[in-house]
Amino acid sequence: MSICLQRQSFAVDTHIHLITGLWGWRPKDASREKAQAHLDAMIPVELKFALHYLFIVHGRECPQCCGNANAKALCEFKQEVKKIEARGV
């Protein structure tokens, strides 16, 4: 909705809340509102629209990130992020 209204905030819906929790991008116990405040402060304005859209697409297509508790496939993106973090980038 923030995209439709052309607001520069990073909206957090149920799916984005789930994914950012799985990836460790927000505090584990953060409510949706606190997660939105946290992510809105962390994500640069110029990336908010594209990143929001990518989260939505990824959340629909990744078996683990779509909320399927029985998914055996691991999130490939999460694995790549862990590799980058391990290198200290």
PDB file of N, CA, C and O in Angstrom:
ATOM      1  N   MET A   1       0.808  -1.179   0.000  1.00  0.00           N
ATOM      2  CA  MET A   1       0.000   0.000   0.000  1.00  0.00           C
ATOM      3  C   MET A   1       0.860   1.254   0.000  1.00  0.00           C
ATOM      4  O   MET A   1       0.525   2.234  -0.665  1.00  0.00           O
ATOM      5  N   SER A   2       1.963   1.233   0.737  1.00  0.00           N
ATOM      6  CA  SER A   2       2.822   2.420   0.751  1.00  0.00           C
ATOM      7  C   SER A   2       3.367   2.704  -0.641  1.00  0.00           C
ATOM      8  O   SER A   2       3.630   3.857  -0.981  1.00  0.00           O
ATOM      9  N   ILE A   3       3.536   1.670  -1.442  1.00  0.00           N
ATOM     10  CA  ILE A   3       4.022   1.852  -2.810  1.00  0.00           C
ATOM     11  C   ILE A   3       2.952   2.547  -3.643  1.00  0.00           C
ATOM     12  O   ILE A   3       3.257   3.474  -4.393  1.00  0.00           O
ATOM     13  N   CYS A   4       1.715   2.113  -3.520  1.00  0.00           N
ATOM     14  CA  CYS A   4       0.617   2.733  -4.267  1.00  0.00           C
ATOM     15  C   CYS A   4       0.434   4.196  -3.886  1.00  0.00           C
ATOM     16  O   CYS A   4       0.081   5.024  -4.725  1.00  0.00           O
ATOM     17  N   LEU A   5       0.674   4.504  -2.631  1.00  0.00           N
ATOM     18  CA  LEU A   5       0.524   5.880  -2.158  1.00  0.00           C
ATOM     19  C   LEU A   5       1.795   6.701  -2.360  1.00  0.00           C
ATOM     20  O   LEU A   5       1.850   7.875  -1.996  1.00  0.00           O
ATOM     21  N   GLN A   6       2.808   6.077  -2.941  1.00  0.00           N
ATOM     22  CA  GLN A   6       4.104   6.696  -3.213  1.00  0.00           C
ATOM     23  C   GLN A   6       4.757   7.237  -1.942  1.00  0.00           C
ATOM     24  O   GLN A   6       5.330   8.326  -1.942  1.00  0.00           O
ATOM     25  N   ARG A   7       4.664   6.476  -0.879  1.00  0.00           N
ATOM     26  CA  ARG A   7       5.336   6.840   0.369  1.00  0.00           C
ATOM     27  C   ARG A   7       6.702   6.193   0.380  1.00  0.00           C
ATOM     28  O   ARG A   7       6.905   5.138  -0.221  1.00  0.00           O
ATOM     29  N   GLN A   8       7.630   6.821   1.058  1.00  0.00           N
ATOM     30  CA  GLN A   8       8.992   6.312   1.074  1.00  0.00           C
ATOM     31  C   GLN A   8       9.278   5.486   2.321  1.00  0.00           C
ATOM     32  O   GLN A   8      10.404   5.476   2.818  1.00  0.00           O
ATOM     33  N   SER A   9       8.275   4.804   2.817  1.00  0.00           N
ATOM     34  CA  SER A   9       8.497   3.929   3.961  1.00  0.00           C
ATOM     35  C   SER A   9       8.508   2.483   3.479  1.00  0.00           C
ATOM     36  O   SER A   9       7.988   2.170   2.408  1.00  0.00           O
ATOM     37  N   PHE A  10       9.103   1.616   4.275  1.00  0.00           N
ATOM     38  CA  PHE A  10       9.195   0.206   3.928  1.00  0.00           C
ATOM     39  C   PHE A  10       8.075  -0.535   4.653  1.00  0.00           C
ATOM     40  O   PHE A  10       8.194  -0.848   5.838  1.00  0.00           O
ATOM     41  N   ALA A  11       7.005  -0.809   3.946  1.00  0.00           N
ATOM     42  CA  ALA A  11       5.846  -1.481   4.537  1.00  0.00           C
ATOM     43  C   ALA A  11       6.177  -2.934   4.857  1.00  0.00           C
ATOM     44  O   ALA A  11       6.848  -3.614   4.081  1.00  0.00           O
ATOM     45  N   VAL A  12       5.702  -3.401   6.000  1.00  0.00           N
ATOM     46  CA  VAL A  12       5.938  -4.783   6.423  1.00  0.00           C
ATOM     47  C   VAL A  12       4.593  -5.478   6.575  1.00  0.00           C
ATOM     48  O   VAL A  12       3.836  -5.213   7.509  1.00  0.00           O
ATOM     49  N   ASP A  13       4.315  -6.380   5.628  1.00  0.00           N
ATOM     50  CA  ASP A  13       3.104  -7.186   5.740  1.00  0.00           C
ATOM     51  C   ASP A  13       3.481  -8.528   6.365  1.00  0.00           C
ATOM     52  O   ASP A  13       4.619  -8.722   6.792  1.00  0.00           O
ATOM     53  N   THR A  14       2.535  -9.438   6.415  1.00  0.00           N
ATOM     54  CA  THR A  14       2.775 -10.739   7.041  1.00  0.00           C
ATOM     55  C   THR A  14       3.939 -11.476   6.395  1.00  0.00           C
ATOM     56  O   THR A  14       4.775 -12.044   7.097  1.00  0.00           O
ATOM     57  N   HIS A  15       4.003 -11.473   5.065  1.00  0.00           N
ATOM     58  CA  HIS A  15       5.049 -12.215   4.366  1.00  0.00           C
ATOM     59  C   HIS A  15       6.424 -11.592   4.578  1.00  0.00           C
ATOM     60  O   HIS A  15       7.402 -12.304   4.803  1.00  0.00           O
ATOM     61  N   ILE A  16       6.499 -10.285   4.508  1.00  0.00           N
ATOM     62  CA  ILE A  16       7.789  -9.621   4.713  1.00  0.00           C
ATOM     63  C   ILE A  16       8.234  -9.793   6.162  1.00  0.00           C
ATOM     64  O   ILE A  16       9.426  -9.944   6.429  1.00  0.00           O
ATOM     65  N   HIS A  17       7.295  -9.771   7.091  1.00  0.00           N
ATOM     66  CA  HIS A  17       7.627 -10.011   8.501  1.00  0.00           C
ATOM     67  C   HIS A  17       8.202 -11.413   8.666  1.00  0.00           C
ATOM     68  O   HIS A  17       9.191 -11.601   9.375  1.00  0.00           O
ATOM     69  N   LEU A  18       7.590 -12.394   8.016  1.00  0.00           N
ATOM     70  CA  LEU A  18       8.071 -13.777   8.089  1.00  0.00           C
ATOM     71  C   LEU A  18       9.473 -13.905   7.499  1.00  0.00           C
ATOM     72  O   LEU A  18      10.368 -14.456   8.139  1.00  0.00           O
ATOM     73  N   ILE A  19       9.662 -13.404   6.296  1.00  0.00           N
ATOM     74  CA  ILE A  19      10.953 -13.546   5.615  1.00  0.00           C
ATOM     75  C   ILE A  19      12.064 -12.827   6.367  1.00  0.00           C
ATOM     76  O   ILE A  19      13.140 -13.391   6.566  1.00  0.00           O
ATOM     77  N   THR A  20      11.822 -11.598   6.785  1.00  0.00           N
ATOM     78  CA  THR A  20      12.875 -10.860   7.487  1.00  0.00           C
ATOM     79  C   THR A  20      13.213 -11.521   8.816  1.00  0.00           C
ATOM     80  O   THR A  20      14.339 -11.401   9.298  1.00  0.00           O
ATOM     81  N   GLY A  21      12.254 -12.214   9.408  1.00  0.00           N
ATOM     82  CA  GLY A  21      12.534 -12.977  10.620  1.00  0.00           C
ATOM     83  C   GLY A  21      13.386 -14.201  10.324  1.00  0.00           C
ATOM     84  O   GLY A  21      14.333 -14.495  11.053  1.00  0.00           O
ATOM     85  N   LEU A  22      13.048 -14.920   9.245  1.00  0.00           N
ATOM     86  CA  LEU A  22      13.824 -16.101   8.858  1.00  0.00           C
ATOM     87  C   LEU A  22      15.269 -15.739   8.529  1.00  0.00           C
ATOM     88  O   LEU A  22      16.193 -16.500   8.818  1.00  0.00           O
ATOM     89  N   TRP A  23      15.451 -14.579   7.926  1.00  0.00           N
ATOM     90  CA  TRP A  23      16.786 -14.158   7.501  1.00  0.00           C
ATOM     91  C   TRP A  23      17.553 -13.404   8.579  1.00  0.00           C
ATOM     92  O   TRP A  23      18.730 -13.093   8.399  1.00  0.00           O
ATOM     93  N   GLY A  24      16.899 -13.108   9.698  1.00  0.00           N
ATOM     94  CA  GLY A  24      17.568 -12.380  10.770  1.00  0.00           C
ATOM     95  C   GLY A  24      17.746 -10.894  10.490  1.00  0.00           C
ATOM     96  O   GLY A  24      18.658 -10.271  11.033  1.00  0.00           O
ATOM     97  N   TRP A  25      16.898 -10.322   9.660  1.00  0.00           N
ATOM     98  CA  TRP A  25      16.991  -8.901   9.307  1.00  0.00           C
ATOM     99  C   TRP A  25      16.293  -8.013  10.320  1.00  0.00           C
ATOM    100  O   TRP A  25      16.448  -6.793  10.269  1.00  0.00           O
ATOM    101  N   ARG A  26      15.539  -8.582  11.227  1.00  0.00           N
ATOM    102  CA  ARG A  26      14.821  -7.813  12.242  1.00  0.00           C
ATOM    103  C   ARG A  26      14.982  -8.534  13.574  1.00  0.00           C
ATOM    104  O   ARG A  26      15.303  -9.722  13.597  1.00  0.00           O
ATOM    105  N   PRO A  27      14.761  -7.825  14.696  1.00  0.00           N
ATOM    106  CA  PRO A  27      14.816  -8.509  15.991  1.00  0.00           C
ATOM    107  C   PRO A  27      13.808  -9.660  16.034  1.00  0.00           C
ATOM    108  O   PRO A  27      12.692  -9.533  15.529  1.00  0.00           O
ATOM    109  N   LYS A  28      14.200 -10.764  16.628  1.00  0.00           N
ATOM    110  CA  LYS A  28      13.360 -11.963  16.633  1.00  0.00           C
ATOM    111  C   LYS A  28      11.975 -11.733  17.227  1.00  0.00           C
ATOM    112  O   LYS A  28      10.989 -12.271  16.724  1.00  0.00           O
ATOM    113  N   ASP A  29      11.896 -10.951  18.275  1.00  0.00           N
ATOM    114  CA  ASP A  29      10.613 -10.772  18.956  1.00  0.00           C
ATOM    115  C   ASP A  29       9.863  -9.516  18.508  1.00  0.00           C
ATOM    116  O   ASP A  29       8.896  -9.112  19.153  1.00  0.00           O
ATOM    117  N   ALA A  30      10.296  -8.903  17.419  1.00  0.00           N
ATOM    118  CA  ALA A  30       9.673  -7.656  16.952  1.00  0.00           C
ATOM    119  C   ALA A  30       8.276  -7.900  16.397  1.00  0.00           C
ATOM    120  O   ALA A  30       8.055  -8.820  15.610  1.00  0.00           O
ATOM    121  N   SER A  31       7.353  -7.072  16.815  1.00  0.00           N
ATOM    122  CA  SER A  31       6.012  -7.091  16.224  1.00  0.00           C
ATOM    123  C   SER A  31       6.130  -6.571  14.794  1.00  0.00           C
ATOM    124  O   SER A  31       7.191  -6.102  14.383  1.00  0.00           O
ATOM    125  N   ARG A  32       5.047  -6.656  14.047  1.00  0.00           N
ATOM    126  CA  ARG A  32       5.073  -6.141  12.683  1.00  0.00           C
ATOM    127  C   ARG A  32       5.391  -4.652  12.683  1.00  0.00           C
ATOM    128  O   ARG A  32       6.148  -4.174  11.838  1.00  0.00           O
ATOM    129  N   GLU A  33       4.819  -3.925  13.620  1.00  0.00           N
ATOM    130  CA  GLU A  33       5.045  -2.481  13.698  1.00  0.00           C
ATOM    131  C   GLU A  33       6.501  -2.159  14.036  1.00  0.00           C
ATOM    132  O   GLU A  33       7.097  -1.264  13.437  1.00  0.00           O
ATOM    133  N   LYS A  34       7.071  -2.893  14.999  1.00  0.00           N
ATOM    134  CA  LYS A  34       8.473  -2.653  15.371  1.00  0.00           C
ATOM    135  C   LYS A  34       9.410  -3.084  14.253  1.00  0.00           C
ATOM    136  O   LYS A  34      10.440  -2.451  14.019  1.00  0.00           O
ATOM    137  N   ALA A  35       9.050  -4.165  13.563  1.00  0.00           N
ATOM    138  CA  ALA A  35       9.859  -4.608  12.422  1.00  0.00           C
ATOM    139  C   ALA A  35       9.845  -3.548  11.331  1.00  0.00           C
ATOM    140  O   ALA A  35      10.874  -3.275  10.713  1.00  0.00           O
ATOM    141  N   GLN A  36       8.690  -2.954  11.093  1.00  0.00           N
ATOM    142  CA  GLN A  36       8.595  -1.914  10.074  1.00  0.00           C
ATOM    143  C   GLN A  36       9.471  -0.721  10.442  1.00  0.00           C
ATOM    144  O   GLN A  36      10.183  -0.195   9.586  1.00  0.00           O
ATOM    145  N   ALA A  37       9.432  -0.291  11.685  1.00  0.00           N
ATOM    146  CA  ALA A  37      10.265   0.837  12.119  1.00  0.00           C
ATOM    147  C   ALA A  37      11.746   0.492  11.980  1.00  0.00           C
ATOM    148  O   ALA A  37      12.541   1.318  11.533  1.00  0.00           O
ATOM    149  N   HIS A  38      12.112  -0.730  12.364  1.00  0.00           N
ATOM    150  CA  HIS A  38      13.507  -1.177  12.282  1.00  0.00           C
ATOM    151  C   HIS A  38      13.986  -1.206  10.831  1.00  0.00           C
ATOM    152  O   HIS A  38      15.031  -0.643  10.506  1.00  0.00           O
ATOM    153  N   LEU A  39      13.219  -1.863   9.966  1.00  0.00           N
ATOM    154  CA  LEU A  39      13.612  -1.998   8.563  1.00  0.00           C
ATOM    155  C   LEU A  39      13.564  -0.663   7.833  1.00  0.00           C
ATOM    156  O   LEU A  39      14.402  -0.391   6.973  1.00  0.00           O
ATOM    157  N   ASP A  40      12.597   0.160   8.170  1.00  0.00           N
ATOM    158  CA  ASP A  40      12.480   1.470   7.537  1.00  0.00           C
ATOM    159  C   ASP A  40      13.721   2.314   7.823  1.00  0.00           C
ATOM    160  O   ASP A  40      14.178   3.070   6.966  1.00  0.00           O
ATOM    161  N   ALA A  41      14.259   2.179   9.028  1.00  0.00           N
ATOM    162  CA  ALA A  41      15.465   2.928   9.393  1.00  0.00           C
ATOM    163  C   ALA A  41      16.723   2.337   8.757  1.00  0.00           C
ATOM    164  O   ALA A  41      17.684   3.061   8.495  1.00  0.00           O
ATOM    165  N   MET A  42      16.722   1.032   8.509  1.00  0.00           N
ATOM    166  CA  MET A  42      17.922   0.351   8.008  1.00  0.00           C
ATOM    167  C   MET A  42      18.055   0.369   6.485  1.00  0.00           C
ATOM    168  O   MET A  42      19.172   0.342   5.969  1.00  0.00           O
ATOM    169  N   ILE A  43      16.955   0.414   5.769  1.00  0.00           N
ATOM    170  CA  ILE A  43      16.985   0.290   4.309  1.00  0.00           C
ATOM    171  C   ILE A  43      17.009   1.674   3.679  1.00  0.00           C
ATOM    172  O   ILE A  43      16.134   2.496   3.951  1.00  0.00           O
ATOM    173  N   PRO A  44      18.008   1.939   2.834  1.00  0.00           N
ATOM    174  CA  PRO A  44      18.080   3.245   2.166  1.00  0.00           C
ATOM    175  C   PRO A  44      16.840   3.497   1.302  1.00  0.00           C
ATOM    176  O   PRO A  44      16.287   2.572   0.707  1.00  0.00           O
ATOM    177  N   VAL A  45      16.420   4.745   1.245  1.00  0.00           N
ATOM    178  CA  VAL A  45      15.210   5.137   0.510  1.00  0.00           C
ATOM    179  C   VAL A  45      15.240   4.624  -0.921  1.00  0.00           C
ATOM    180  O   VAL A  45      14.231   4.130  -1.424  1.00  0.00           O
ATOM    181  N   GLU A  46      16.389   4.736  -1.582  1.00  0.00           N
ATOM    182  CA  GLU A  46      16.467   4.358  -2.992  1.00  0.00           C
ATOM    183  C   GLU A  46      16.309   2.852  -3.226  1.00  0.00           C
ATOM    184  O   GLU A  46      16.118   2.426  -4.365  1.00  0.00           O
ATOM    185  N   LEU A  47      16.387   2.044  -2.169  1.00  0.00           N
ATOM    186  CA  LEU A  47      16.236   0.592  -2.311  1.00  0.00           C
ATOM    187  C   LEU A  47      14.879   0.073  -1.839  1.00  0.00           C
ATOM    188  O   LEU A  47      14.542  -1.084  -2.094  1.00  0.00           O
ATOM    189  N   LYS A  48      14.111   0.893  -1.170  1.00  0.00           N
ATOM    190  CA  LYS A  48      12.879   0.416  -0.528  1.00  0.00           C
ATOM    191  C   LYS A  48      11.878  -0.181  -1.507  1.00  0.00           C
ATOM    192  O   LYS A  48      11.355  -1.266  -1.253  1.00  0.00           O
ATOM    193  N   PHE A  49      11.599   0.483  -2.604  1.00  0.00           N
ATOM    194  CA  PHE A  49      10.610  -0.034  -3.553  1.00  0.00           C
ATOM    195  C   PHE A  49      11.069  -1.361  -4.148  1.00  0.00           C
ATOM    196  O   PHE A  49      10.326  -2.342  -4.125  1.00  0.00           O
ATOM    197  N   ALA A  50      12.288  -1.396  -4.680  1.00  0.00           N
ATOM    198  CA  ALA A  50      12.794  -2.610  -5.332  1.00  0.00           C
ATOM    199  C   ALA A  50      12.902  -3.767  -4.345  1.00  0.00           C
ATOM    200  O   ALA A  50      12.532  -4.895  -4.670  1.00  0.00           O
ATOM    201  N   LEU A  51      13.402  -3.496  -3.150  1.00  0.00           N
ATOM    202  CA  LEU A  51      13.561  -4.557  -2.165  1.00  0.00           C
ATOM    203  C   LEU A  51      12.201  -5.080  -1.703  1.00  0.00           C
ATOM    204  O   LEU A  51      12.031  -6.285  -1.518  1.00  0.00           O
ATOM    205  N   HIS A  52      11.256  -4.200  -1.522  1.00  0.00           N
ATOM    206  CA  HIS A  52       9.909  -4.613  -1.132  1.00  0.00           C
ATOM    207  C   HIS A  52       9.316  -5.546  -2.190  1.00  0.00           C
ATOM    208  O   HIS A  52       8.747  -6.588  -1.864  1.00  0.00           O
ATOM    209  N   TYR A  53       9.454  -5.164  -3.441  1.00  0.00           N
ATOM    210  CA  TYR A  53       8.944  -5.981  -4.546  1.00  0.00           C
ATOM    211  C   TYR A  53       9.654  -7.344  -4.585  1.00  0.00           C
ATOM    212  O   TYR A  53       9.007  -8.376  -4.763  1.00  0.00           O
ATOM    213  N   LEU A  54      10.972  -7.344  -4.422  1.00  0.00           N
ATOM    214  CA  LEU A  54      11.725  -8.600  -4.443  1.00  0.00           C
ATOM    215  C   LEU A  54      11.321  -9.521  -3.296  1.00  0.00           C
ATOM    216  O   LEU A  54      11.236 -10.735  -3.479  1.00  0.00           O
ATOM    217  N   PHE A  55      11.072  -8.958  -2.119  1.00  0.00           N
ATOM    218  CA  PHE A  55      10.599  -9.769  -0.997  1.00  0.00           C
ATOM    219  C   PHE A  55       9.269 -10.438  -1.333  1.00  0.00           C
ATOM    220  O   PHE A  55       9.071 -11.614  -1.030  1.00  0.00           O
ATOM    221  N   ILE A  56       8.371  -9.702  -1.951  1.00  0.00           N
ATOM    222  CA  ILE A  56       7.062 -10.256  -2.306  1.00  0.00           C
ATOM    223  C   ILE A  56       7.217 -11.406  -3.296  1.00  0.00           C
ATOM    224  O   ILE A  56       6.639 -12.475  -3.098  1.00  0.00           O
ATOM    225  N   VAL A  57       7.987 -11.199  -4.350  1.00  0.00           N
ATOM    226  CA  VAL A  57       8.200 -12.242  -5.362  1.00  0.00           C
ATOM    227  C   VAL A  57       8.896 -13.448  -4.738  1.00  0.00           C
ATOM    228  O   VAL A  57       8.483 -14.587  -4.955  1.00  0.00           O
ATOM    229  N   HIS A  58       9.944 -13.198  -3.969  1.00  0.00           N
ATOM    230  CA  HIS A  58      10.680 -14.293  -3.336  1.00  0.00           C
ATOM    231  C   HIS A  58       9.770 -15.074  -2.385  1.00  0.00           C
ATOM    232  O   HIS A  58       9.806 -16.305  -2.356  1.00  0.00           O
ATOM    233  N   GLY A  59       8.965 -14.362  -1.616  1.00  0.00           N
ATOM    234  CA  GLY A  59       8.066 -15.015  -0.669  1.00  0.00           C
ATOM    235  C   GLY A  59       7.033 -15.907  -1.328  1.00  0.00           C
ATOM    236  O   GLY A  59       6.555 -16.862  -0.715  1.00  0.00           O
ATOM    237  N   ARG A  60       6.689 -15.613  -2.549  1.00  0.00           N
ATOM    238  CA  ARG A  60       5.728 -16.441  -3.283  1.00  0.00           C
ATOM    239  C   ARG A  60       6.391 -17.674  -3.885  1.00  0.00           C
ATOM    240  O   ARG A  60       5.744 -18.708  -4.052  1.00  0.00           O
ATOM    241  N   GLU A  61       7.670 -17.572  -4.210  1.00  0.00           N
ATOM    242  CA  GLU A  61       8.331 -18.635  -4.964  1.00  0.00           C
ATOM    243  C   GLU A  61       9.233 -19.547  -4.139  1.00  0.00           C
ATOM    244  O   GLU A  61       9.428 -20.703  -4.514  1.00  0.00           O
ATOM    245  N   CYS A  62       9.779 -19.073  -3.049  1.00  0.00           N
ATOM    246  CA  CYS A  62      10.689 -19.883  -2.233  1.00  0.00           C
ATOM    247  C   CYS A  62       9.875 -20.790  -1.310  1.00  0.00           C
ATOM    248  O   CYS A  62       9.076 -20.299  -0.513  1.00  0.00           O
ATOM    249  N   PRO A  63      10.068 -22.115  -1.410  1.00  0.00           N
ATOM    250  CA  PRO A  63       9.285 -23.034  -0.578  1.00  0.00           C
ATOM    251  C   PRO A  63       9.429 -22.758   0.921  1.00  0.00           C
ATOM    252  O   PRO A  63       8.448 -22.853   1.659  1.00  0.00           O
ATOM    253  N   GLN A  64      10.622 -22.421   1.373  1.00  0.00           N
ATOM    254  CA  GLN A  64      10.834 -22.178   2.796  1.00  0.00           C
ATOM    255  C   GLN A  64      10.240 -20.842   3.242  1.00  0.00           C
ATOM    256  O   GLN A  64       9.674 -20.746   4.331  1.00  0.00           O
ATOM    257  N   CYS A  65      10.365 -19.830   2.418  1.00  0.00           N
ATOM    258  CA  CYS A  65       9.940 -18.483   2.805  1.00  0.00           C
ATOM    259  C   CYS A  65       8.461 -18.205   2.579  1.00  0.00           C
ATOM    260  O   CYS A  65       7.962 -17.161   2.998  1.00  0.00           O
ATOM    261  N   CYS A  66       7.755 -19.116   1.927  1.00  0.00           N
ATOM    262  CA  CYS A  66       6.319 -18.893   1.720  1.00  0.00           C
ATOM    263  C   CYS A  66       5.515 -19.359   2.923  1.00  0.00           C
ATOM    264  O   CYS A  66       4.286 -19.286   2.914  1.00  0.00           O
ATOM    265  N   GLY A  67       6.194 -19.835   3.952  1.00  0.00           N
ATOM    266  CA  GLY A  67       5.501 -20.247   5.164  1.00  0.00           C
ATOM    267  C   GLY A  67       5.172 -21.725   5.203  1.00  0.00           C
ATOM    268  O   GLY A  67       4.424 -22.167   6.075  1.00  0.00           O
ATOM    269  N   ASN A  68       5.718 -22.499   4.273  1.00  0.00           N
ATOM    270  CA  ASN A  68       5.485 -23.937   4.230  1.00  0.00           C
ATOM    271  C   ASN A  68       6.370 -24.609   5.277  1.00  0.00           C
ATOM    272  O   ASN A  68       7.570 -24.786   5.063  1.00  0.00           O
ATOM    273  N   ALA A  69       5.782 -24.977   6.394  1.00  0.00           N
ATOM    274  CA  ALA A  69       6.538 -25.567   7.495  1.00  0.00           C
ATOM    275  C   ALA A  69       7.162 -26.907   7.111  1.00  0.00           C
ATOM    276  O   ALA A  69       8.130 -27.336   7.738  1.00  0.00           O
ATOM    277  N   ASN A  70       6.623 -27.573   6.091  1.00  0.00           N
ATOM    278  CA  ASN A  70       7.132 -28.878   5.673  1.00  0.00           C
ATOM    279  C   ASN A  70       8.130 -28.788   4.527  1.00  0.00           C
ATOM    280  O   ASN A  70       8.560 -29.816   4.003  1.00  0.00           O
ATOM    281  N   ALA A  71       8.500 -27.591   4.136  1.00  0.00           N
ATOM    282  CA  ALA A  71       9.414 -27.423   2.999  1.00  0.00           C
ATOM    283  C   ALA A  71      10.772 -28.023   3.328  1.00  0.00           C
ATOM    284  O   ALA A  71      11.363 -27.727   4.366  1.00  0.00           O
ATOM    285  N   LYS A  72      11.253 -28.865   2.434  1.00  0.00           N
ATOM    286  CA  LYS A  72      12.563 -29.481   2.611  1.00  0.00           C
ATOM    287  C   LYS A  72      13.655 -28.656   1.929  1.00  0.00           C
ATOM    288  O   LYS A  72      14.821 -28.713   2.321  1.00  0.00           O
ATOM    289  N   ALA A  73      13.274 -27.900   0.921  1.00  0.00           N
ATOM    290  CA  ALA A  73      14.244 -27.075   0.201  1.00  0.00           C
ATOM    291  C   ALA A  73      14.655 -25.896   1.072  1.00  0.00           C
ATOM    292  O   ALA A  73      13.818 -25.249   1.702  1.00  0.00           O
ATOM    293  N   LEU A  74      15.944 -25.631   1.097  1.00  0.00           N
ATOM    294  CA  LEU A  74      16.452 -24.487   1.842  1.00  0.00           C
ATOM    295  C   LEU A  74      16.363 -23.235   0.990  1.00  0.00           C
ATOM    296  O   LEU A  74      16.365 -23.308  -0.239  1.00  0.00           O
ATOM    297  N   CYS A  75      16.287 -22.112   1.633  1.00  0.00           N
ATOM    298  CA  CYS A  75      16.236 -20.832   0.935  1.00  0.00           C
ATOM    299  C   CYS A  75      17.623 -20.525   0.372  1.00  0.00           C
ATOM    300  O   CYS A  75      18.570 -20.289   1.123  1.00  0.00           O
ATOM    301  N   GLU A  76      17.731 -20.532  -0.953  1.00  0.00           N
ATOM    302  CA  GLU A  76      19.021 -20.287  -1.598  1.00  0.00           C
ATOM    303  C   GLU A  76      19.536 -18.887  -1.309  1.00  0.00           C
ATOM    304  O   GLU A  76      20.740 -18.700  -1.128  1.00  0.00           O
ATOM    305  N   PHE A  77      18.659 -17.910  -1.263  1.00  0.00           N
ATOM    306  CA  PHE A  77      19.076 -16.540  -0.992  1.00  0.00           C
ATOM    307  C   PHE A  77      19.655 -16.423   0.412  1.00  0.00           C
ATOM    308  O   PHE A  77      20.687 -15.782   0.609  1.00  0.00           O
ATOM    309  N   LYS A  78      19.000 -17.037   1.380  1.00  0.00           N
ATOM    310  CA  LYS A  78      19.482 -16.997   2.763  1.00  0.00           C
ATOM    311  C   LYS A  78      20.866 -17.625   2.853  1.00  0.00           C
ATOM    312  O   LYS A  78      21.725 -17.123   3.578  1.00  0.00           O
ATOM    313  N   GLN A  79      21.094 -18.713   2.128  1.00  0.00           N
ATOM    314  CA  GLN A  79      22.405 -19.362   2.127  1.00  0.00           C
ATOM    315  C   GLN A  79      23.474 -18.436   1.553  1.00  0.00           C
ATOM    316  O   GLN A  79      24.591 -18.386   2.067  1.00  0.00           O
ATOM    317  N   GLU A  80      23.140 -17.704   0.492  1.00  0.00           N
ATOM    318  CA  GLU A  80      24.096 -16.773  -0.114  1.00  0.00           C
ATOM    319  C   GLU A  80      24.410 -15.612   0.824  1.00  0.00           C
ATOM    320  O   GLU A  80      25.560 -15.183   0.920  1.00  0.00           O
ATOM    321  N   VAL A  81      23.399 -15.107   1.511  1.00  0.00           N
ATOM    322  CA  VAL A  81      23.616 -14.021   2.473  1.00  0.00           C
ATOM    323  C   VAL A  81      24.548 -14.488   3.585  1.00  0.00           C
ATOM    324  O   VAL A  81      25.431 -13.740   4.004  1.00  0.00           O
ATOM    325  N   LYS A  82      24.364 -15.707   4.063  1.00  0.00           N
ATOM    326  CA  LYS A  82      25.236 -16.246   5.115  1.00  0.00           C
ATOM    327  C   LYS A  82      26.682 -16.338   4.637  1.00  0.00           C
ATOM    328  O   LYS A  82      27.604 -16.055   5.401  1.00  0.00           O
ATOM    329  N   LYS A  83      26.889 -16.732   3.380  1.00  0.00           N
ATOM    330  CA  LYS A  83      28.245 -16.808   2.828  1.00  0.00           C
ATOM    331  C   LYS A  83      28.892 -15.430   2.801  1.00  0.00           C
ATOM    332  O   LYS A  83      30.061 -15.277   3.158  1.00  0.00           O
ATOM    333  N   ILE A  84      28.128 -14.428   2.377  1.00  0.00           N
ATOM    334  CA  ILE A  84      28.648 -13.058   2.311  1.00  0.00           C
ATOM    335  C   ILE A  84      28.973 -12.553   3.710  1.00  0.00           C
ATOM    336  O   ILE A  84      30.022 -11.943   3.918  1.00  0.00           O
ATOM    337  N   GLU A  85      28.095 -12.799   4.664  1.00  0.00           N
ATOM    338  CA  GLU A  85      28.328 -12.361   6.041  1.00  0.00           C
ATOM    339  C   GLU A  85      29.548 -13.047   6.633  1.00  0.00           C
ATOM    340  O   GLU A  85      30.298 -12.430   7.390  1.00  0.00           O
ATOM    341  N   ALA A  86      29.759 -14.321   6.299  1.00  0.00           N
ATOM    342  CA  ALA A  86      30.914 -15.057   6.805  1.00  0.00           C
ATOM    343  C   ALA A  86      32.227 -14.466   6.297  1.00  0.00           C
ATOM    344  O   ALA A  86      33.254 -14.544   6.972  1.00  0.00           O
ATOM    345  N   ARG A  87      32.186 -13.872   5.101  1.00  0.00           N
ATOM    346  CA  ARG A  87      33.387 -13.234   4.542  1.00  0.00           C
ATOM    347  C   ARG A  87      33.606 -11.847   5.132  1.00  0.00           C
ATOM    348  O   ARG A  87      34.647 -11.229   4.907  1.00  0.00           O
ATOM    349  N   GLY A  88      32.629 -11.363   5.885  1.00  0.00           N
ATOM    350  CA  GLY A  88      32.754 -10.049   6.506  1.00  0.00           C
ATOM    351  C   GLY A  88      32.474  -8.894   5.579  1.00  0.00           C
ATOM    352  O   GLY A  88      32.967  -7.786   5.789  1.00  0.00           O
ATOM    353  N   VAL A  89      31.683  -9.148   4.551  1.00  0.00           N
ATOM    354  CA  VAL A  89      31.361  -8.085   3.587  1.00  0.00           C
ATOM    355  C   VAL A  89      30.170  -7.300   4.061  1.00  0.00           C
ATOM    356  O   VAL A  89      29.742  -6.362   3.389  1.00  0.00           O
TER     357      VAL A  89
END
